[in-house]
Structure formats: C-alpha cells, structure tokens
C-alpha cells in the first residue's frame, strides 16, 4: 500500500488554513468565538501557522454536553481555532484515504450522504428478501487510539503530520464509560487502553471511516457480501436466506472484536425488507420511504429553537433559510406531503412565509 510523505507544508500553508477557516465557519459565522477569530483573521491564522510549524500547537479544552435524540450521546465541541486545524488536516489527508474506501460507505464523503445510502438500500431491497441491520454499541467511545493510529500509518508516513494527528487523538477528552472485555484481556486491560474520540470533531467523523475501512473490505472481499451499506456505525447486509444472515452476523461479531467493538444486541436484527426497516431516520421499503416519527418530533423541536433564535436576532436570515431548506429537503425525500404542509402552516402562523425560488430552494419572506 502506498504511503505519503511531505504533507505537512501543505497542511500548514496559509492558503490551506484560510480555506479551513472558511469551511469551519459554515453555519456558525455569527457565533461569538467565530466573530472574534474573524475580526483579526490574518493575525490568527499566522499565529496558528507558526505554532504548527514550530510544533508548539496544543489543543484547547472541549465543551461537552449531552443530547437525547436520536439517542443519548455526549457531544464535545473543540475551540474554534482547533476546528480550523481539524479542517486544515482533513483538507490534505482525507483524499489519500478516500481512494481506499469501498463504494457503499456513505458517511462524510462527497457525493454520498444519508439520501444516497437510502436509495442504494432500496436497490438492494428490490433484489433480496432479507436484511441484517446492525448498530455498533457506543462506537465513538470505543475507538481504541493505538488501533486507529496503526490504520492511519498504513497511508501516512510524514513524521510532522503524524505528530499533529497523534496530538489531536491523544488530547481527546474522556468519553462515556463503556467497559467491555475481549478475548485475551486481563482484569485491567479495558482500563489501560486509551479509547474514545469526541463526536463533535470533523477529524473524529473522518477517522471513523478509517477505523472501519478494513472491516468494510473484509465484508466485501472475504465474506463476499454483494449487498452491504455502511453509514458511520450503522450498516446493513442483504441475503436471499435468513440462515446466511445468522452466519454473517457471527463472523462480523468476531471481526469487530479484533477492533474492540461490539454490536448492539437490541438494534442488530434480521428483517424482511417488504415489512419496512428503520434506517438512517426513515422507515424504508423497497419502493418508498417515510420519515420516522422520532425524526419528526426532533425536527419540531429544531424548528421551535430556530424560530426562537430568529426572534432574539441570534440567527441570520441566511442561516434560517439554510436550516429550513435542509430539513424540508429531508422531509420531502421521505414523501411526507402532509407533514410538509403542516410545517408551512406553522411557519406562516409565526410570521415566516416561504416561497420557491427558481433555483429550487426555499426563501424566507418576513411579514
């Protein structure tokens, strides 16, 4: 496998840091920390570049909070200047790994995403009667640092770049406790192994694909599963017979143990595709899909929050439009016209009128 050297000068270049800052502020331009950073943007980027070049850069403390939907998780937000570094690193290193990923890995990749994964699911659902739906239990808190570093070193051999990667990994804040024993462990092993990546980091989302890349190739090339889709820690496998999926589940479980990961016992099940399967926020059938009720409840809370921020002038019109367009596109993808009409009526009652722009997006008219 080809490895890459001499990457660090590309990562620390001013142009790359400037591009990283523009990417990091998307949807967050009016947050106080972003405004402060952008007020002296050139000075901030030059200082950051000097720290990186002199290896004096140190990540700042995380701000952590719990979310309950779609499931209880701890989210950790890095300081804004650290998020700029994460984007700068991924700008240069992510294309190197992208070439090694299988086609049906859909998270955090250009041209992929939730909707593409569901459309691909429906293609397989029209060919196979049974599907094994899997979910890895406490995935991000379980990622073993040393195993992740080994996977990264299969592609990157630039010492300075590896120093920065190790710095980010080693400074991950403590994640949710999740003690599991695997074959060969002694009493203290789970406590001695450094584990867990902050879910809020761009680097964590990207390294999740790197961590499971060998598993993807194992499923496709060794187990020879033709119908397989993965989105972060959710994945599905199709087969013509139930028994094949029972055997497949056992082999997958054994391989994931080598990565110190386990399948969630309640969320890993075999379904008949004709009955509809919950997958990535939708209930998906071979010929159509609908938004799950949990997603609808979550969206209504999201909408109330956005309208409150708008009333308090904490949200710009552009950001309100972006949020509405994202969710309305999600709902429309789920073919739920009644819900879409309910949202229009609710927005109208709150003084927000939508109209369809010729480009296809929705625009907000204040009343």
C-alpha positions in Angstrom: 0.0 0.0 0.0 1.3 3.4 -1.0 2.3 5.7 1.9 2.6 9.5 1.7 5.3 11.8 3.0 5.9 15.6 2.9 2.4 16.5 3.6 2.9 19.0 6.5 3.9 22.0 4.4 0.6 21.6 2.6 -1.4 21.4 5.8 0.3 24.5 7.4 0.2 26.7 4.3 -1.6 30.0 4.7 -3.9 29.2 1.8 -5.0 25.9 3.3 -5.5 27.5 6.7 -7.6 30.2 5.1 -9.7 27.6 3.3 -10.0 25.6 6.5 -11.3 28.7 8.4 -14.0 29.3 5.7 -15.1 25.7 5.9 -15.1 25.7 9.7 -17.4 28.8 10.0 -20.1 27.5 7.7 -23.4 27.9 9.5 -21.6 29.4 12.5 -20.5 32.8 11.3 -22.4 34.8 13.9 -21.2 32.8 16.9 -19.1 34.9 19.3 -15.9 32.8 19.0 -16.1 32.8 15.2 -16.7 36.6 15.1 -13.7 37.2 17.4 -11.5 34.9 15.3 -12.5 36.5 12.0 -12.1 40.1 13.4 -8.3 39.5 13.2 -8.4 36.6 10.8 -4.9 37.1 9.2 -3.2 37.5 12.5 -5.0 34.5 14.0 -4.1 32.3 11.0 -0.4 33.4 11.0 -0.2 32.7 14.7 -1.8 29.3 14.2 0.6 28.6 11.3 3.6 29.5 13.5 2.5 27.2 16.3 2.0 24.3 13.9 5.4 24.8 12.2 7.2 25.1 15.5 5.3 22.2 17.0 4.2 24.3 19.9 0.5 23.9 19.0 -1.7 22.4 21.8 -5.4 21.8 21.5 -7.7 23.7 23.9 -10.3 22.2 26.3 -13.5 20.8 25.0 -17.0 21.9 25.9 -19.2 18.9 26.4 -23.0 18.4 26.6 -25.5 15.6 26.3 -28.1 15.1 23.6 -31.0 12.7 23.9 -32.1 12.4 20.2 -31.8 10.3 18.2 -30.1 8.5 21.1 -28.3 9.6 24.3 -24.8 10.7 23.4 -22.1 13.1 24.7 -21.1 15.8 22.2 -17.8 17.5 22.6 -17.1 20.8 20.9 -13.5 21.9 20.4 -12.5 25.6 20.5 -12.9 27.3 17.1 -9.2 27.6 16.4 -8.8 23.9 16.9 -11.7 23.2 14.5 -9.8 25.3 11.9 -6.8 22.9 12.4 -9.1 19.9 12.0 -10.3 21.2 8.7 -6.8 22.0 7.5 -5.6 18.5 8.3 -8.6 16.9 6.6 -8.3 19.1 3.5 -5.0 17.4 2.8 -5.2 13.9 4.3 -8.8 12.9 3.5 -8.3 12.4 -0.2 -5.5 10.0 0.5 -7.9 7.7 2.4 -10.9 8.3 0.1 -9.3 6.2 -2.6 -9.2 3.2 -0.3 -12.9 3.2 0.8 -15.5 0.9 -0.7 -18.2 2.4 -2.9 -21.0 1.7 -0.4 -19.5 3.6 2.6 -21.7 6.7 2.7 -20.8 8.9 5.7 -18.8 12.2 5.5 -17.9 11.7 1.8 -18.6 14.0 -1.1 -21.4 12.7 -3.3 -22.6 10.3 -0.6 -24.7 11.0 2.5 -28.0 9.7 4.0 -30.2 10.1 1.0 -27.7 8.3 -1.3 -27.4 5.5 1.2 -31.2 5.0 1.4 -31.6 5.0 -2.4 -28.8 2.4 -2.6 -30.6 0.4 0.2 -33.8 0.4 -1.9 -31.8 -1.0 -4.9 -30.7 -3.9 -2.8 -34.1 -4.3 -1.2 -35.6 -5.0 -4.6 -33.2 -7.8 -5.1 -33.0 -9.5 -1.7 -35.9 -10.5 0.6 -33.9 -10.3 3.9 -31.6 -7.8 5.5 -29.4 -7.8 8.6 -29.4 -4.3 10.2 -26.5 -3.7 12.6 -25.5 -0.9 15.0 -22.2 -0.8 16.9 -22.7 -0.1 20.6 -21.0 3.1 21.9 -18.9 3.3 18.7 -17.0 6.6 19.2 -16.3 6.0 22.9 -15.0 2.5 22.0 -12.4 3.5 19.3 -9.0 2.4 20.5 -6.4 5.1 20.0 -3.5 2.7 19.2 -5.5 0.7 16.7 -6.6 3.9 15.0 -3.0 5.2 14.8 -2.0 1.9 13.2 -4.6 2.3 10.5 -3.6 5.9 9.8 0.0 4.9 9.5 -0.8 2.5 6.6 -1.3 5.6 4.4 0.7 8.4 6.1 4.4 8.3 6.8 5.1 12.1 7.2 6.5 12.5 10.7 5.2 16.0 11.3 1.7 15.1 10.0 1.7 12.1 12.3 2.7 14.3 15.2 -0.3 16.5 14.6 -2.6 13.6 14.2 -1.3 12.0 17.4 -1.7 15.3 19.2 -5.4 15.5 18.3 -6.1 11.9 19.2 -4.1 11.9 22.5 -5.9 15.1 23.6 -9.4 13.7 23.2 -11.4 14.4 26.3 -12.8 11.5 28.4 -15.8 9.9 26.7 -18.7 8.0 28.2 -17.7 4.9 30.2 -18.1 1.7 28.3 -16.2 -1.2 29.8 -16.1 -4.4 27.7 -13.8 -7.4 27.9 -12.5 -9.2 24.8 -10.6 -12.5 24.4 -7.1 -12.1 25.8 -7.9 -9.2 28.2 -7.0 -9.4 31.8 -8.8 -7.6 34.6 -7.2 -4.2 33.9 -7.0 -4.2 30.1 -10.2 -2.2 29.4 -9.0 0.5 31.9 -5.5 0.7 30.5 -6.4 1.1 26.8 -6.9 4.7 25.7 -10.3 4.9 23.9 -12.8 7.3 22.6 -13.0 10.2 20.1 -15.1 13.4 20.5 -18.2 13.0 18.3 -18.2 16.8 17.5 -14.8 16.8 15.7 -14.5 16.7 12.0 -11.5 14.5 12.4 -13.4 12.0 14.5 -16.1 11.7 11.8 -13.5 11.1 9.2 -11.3 8.7 11.3 -14.4 6.6 11.9 -14.3 5.7 8.3 -10.6 4.9 8.5 -11.2 2.7 11.6 -13.8 0.6 9.9 -12.3 0.6 6.4 -10.7 -2.9 6.9 -14.0 -4.2 8.2 -15.7 -3.0 5.1 -13.2 -4.7 2.8 -13.5 -7.9 5.0 -17.2 -7.9 4.4 -17.0 -7.3 0.7 -13.9 -9.3 -0.2 -13.6 -12.1 2.3 -17.3 -12.7 3.2 -18.3 -11.7 -0.3 -21.5 -9.9 0.7 -22.8 -8.3 -2.5 -25.4 -6.1 -0.8 -23.7 -4.2 2.0 -24.0 -0.5 3.1 -22.4 1.4 6.0 -23.1 4.8 7.4 -20.7 5.5 10.3 -21.6 2.8 12.8 -24.9 1.7 11.2 -24.7 -0.9 8.5 -26.9 -3.4 6.6 -26.2 -6.6 4.7 -28.7 -8.4 2.4 -29.1 -12.1 1.6 -31.7 -14.4 -0.1 -31.9 -16.6 3.1 -32.2 -15.8 6.8 -29.7 -18.5 7.7 -27.0 -16.8 5.7 -27.5 -13.6 7.7 -27.3 -15.5 11.0 -23.9 -16.9 10.0 -22.9 -13.5 8.7 -23.7 -11.9 12.0 -21.4 -14.3 13.9 -18.5 -13.7 11.5 -19.0 -9.9 11.7 -19.1 -10.1 15.5 -15.8 -12.0 15.6 -14.1 -9.5 13.3 -15.3 -6.4 15.2 -14.0 -7.9 18.4 -10.5 -7.5 16.9 -11.2 -3.8 16.8 -12.6 -3.9 20.3 -16.1 -3.2 19.1 -19.4 -5.0 19.8 -22.8 -5.0 18.1 -25.7 -3.5 20.0 -27.9 -6.6 21.0 -31.2 -4.8 20.7 -30.5 -2.8 17.5 -29.0 -5.7 15.5 -31.8 -7.7 13.9 -32.9 -9.5 10.8 -35.9 -8.2 8.9 -37.9 -9.0 5.8 -37.4 -6.0 3.5 -41.1 -5.9 2.5 -42.1 -5.0 6.1 -40.0 -1.8 6.1 -36.8 -1.3 8.0 -35.8 1.6 10.2 -32.6 3.0 8.6 -31.0 6.5 9.0 -34.0 8.3 10.2 -36.5 6.7 7.8 -38.6 3.6 7.6 -37.5 2.2 4.2 -39.5 -0.1 2.0 -38.3 -1.4 -1.4 -40.4 1.2 -3.3 -40.9 4.1 -0.9 -39.7 5.6 2.4 -41.3 7.7 5.2 -39.7 9.8 7.9 -39.7 8.1 11.3 -41.9 9.5 14.0 -38.8 10.1 16.2 -37.3 12.3 13.5 -40.5 14.3 13.1 -40.5 15.1 16.9 -36.9 16.0 16.7 -37.5 18.3 13.8 -40.3 20.1 15.5 -38.0 20.9 18.5 -35.4 22.0 16.0 -37.9 24.4 14.3 -39.0 25.9 17.6 -35.4 26.5 18.6 -34.6 28.2 15.3 -37.6 30.5 15.4 -36.8 31.5 19.0 -33.2 32.3 17.9 -34.6 34.3 15.0 -36.9 36.3 17.3 -33.9 37.0 19.6 -31.9 38.1 16.5 -29.3 35.4 17.2 -29.9 33.8 13.7 -29.3 35.5 10.4 -31.9 35.2 7.6 -29.4 33.2 5.6 -28.9 30.7 8.4 -32.6 30.3 8.9 -33.1 29.6 5.2 -30.3 27.1 5.2 -31.7 25.2 8.2 -35.2 25.2 6.8 -34.1 24.1 3.3 -32.0 21.2 4.8 -35.0 19.8 6.9 -37.6 20.4 4.2 -35.5 18.6 1.7 -35.1 15.8 4.2 -38.9 15.6 4.8 -39.7 15.8 1.0 -37.3 12.9 0.4 -39.4 10.9 2.8 -42.5 11.6 0.7 -44.5 13.1 3.6 -46.6 15.8 1.9 -48.9 16.2 4.9 -46.1 16.9 7.3 -44.6 19.4 4.8 -47.9 21.3 4.6 -48.2 21.3 8.4 -44.7 23.0 8.6 -45.7 25.6 6.1 -48.9 26.5 8.1 -46.8 26.6 11.4 -44.2 28.9 9.9 -47.0 31.2 8.5 -48.6 31.4 11.9 -45.2 32.5 13.3 -44.7 35.3 10.7 -42.5 33.3 8.3 -43.6 32.9 4.7 -41.8 30.6 2.3 -41.7 30.8 -1.5 -40.0 28.6 -4.0 -37.0 30.3 -5.7 -36.4 29.4 -9.4 -33.2 27.7 -8.2 -35.4 25.1 -6.4 -34.5 26.3 -2.8 -37.0 27.9 -0.4 -36.6 31.6 0.5 -37.9 33.3 3.6 -40.2 36.4 3.4 -40.7 38.3 6.6 -44.2 39.5 7.3 
